[in-house]
Amino acid sequence: MRWEDLGDQPCSLSRTLSVVGDRWTLLVLRECFMGVRRFDDFEKRMGITRHVLAERLKRLTEHGVLMKSAYQQRPVREEYRLTEKGHDLYPAILALVNWGDRHMSDDIGQPIRHVHKACGHEVHGVMVCSDCGEPLRARDMSLREAPELEGQLLPAHWQAKR
């Protein structure tokens, strides 16, 4: 499969990766969640080339993850703001950060602490079942295809587990 065709796959992960699936895009999103909005600030903070940054911002804007907003009229200058769709990526980013804190940290440990404003405590993102509240782990999950795609997506050994 070619990278360009990833978004056409009947798989939510493939479709998501077609938008946010490279390192520079994830780092742009990191900066957005830290409040960076202006092109020059992204460039300065990330050490990314203007061409690559422009490509990533364009892609995120085309897919509705970011929106441009004018902050100056003469000359027109725009900044990039997360949309609701963009904000919905925060749990995924936090999950990657938590994995990095756990498995990739150095002697310093967690370089950035995530603090919940409402209670003032540091958080470590934990995905839980939307129904019962139990933490989700791969070994506790089963998978089911959409009825329209039954028998097409999951490996044969999953079919037997139904």
Secondary structure, DSSP 4 states (H G I P E B T S, - for coil): --GGGGGGSS-HHHHHHHHH-SHHHHHHHHHHHTT--SHHHHHHHHT--HHHHHHHHHHHHHTTSEEEEEEETTTTEEEEEE-HHHHTTHHHHHHHHHHHHHHS--TT--SS--B-TTT--B-----B-TTT-PBP-GGG------GGGTTTSS-HHHHTT-
